[in-house]
Amino acid sequence: MIKIATEEFEMEQVQTSPFFVLSFLTVINKGKANERKEMKLVAYGSPFEECIKRIVSNRMSVETNMTLSEYIDKFKKEVSKVLKEIKNEK
């Protein structure tokens, strides 16, 4: 099985299938005494490409005002960044 992990997300292959489980790092009880960080399951049984799209969408969700062409350009750049991160992981 394949497992791809960064500080921001984890992708783990579902047995020997072409599908993955995707989890994002989230902060639980933010600002409270028992604040902690955990990986939260966001997708189960998703193809590799879908996981990449979800990671990029998650990163881009903080920006609000963009034109369509700006969004597409930024999306392509973020996809490239994510793929580079994955290739550097061992």
Helices and strands as residue ranges (DSSP letters): E 3-5, E 9-13, E 19-28, E 36-47, H 48-60, H 68-88
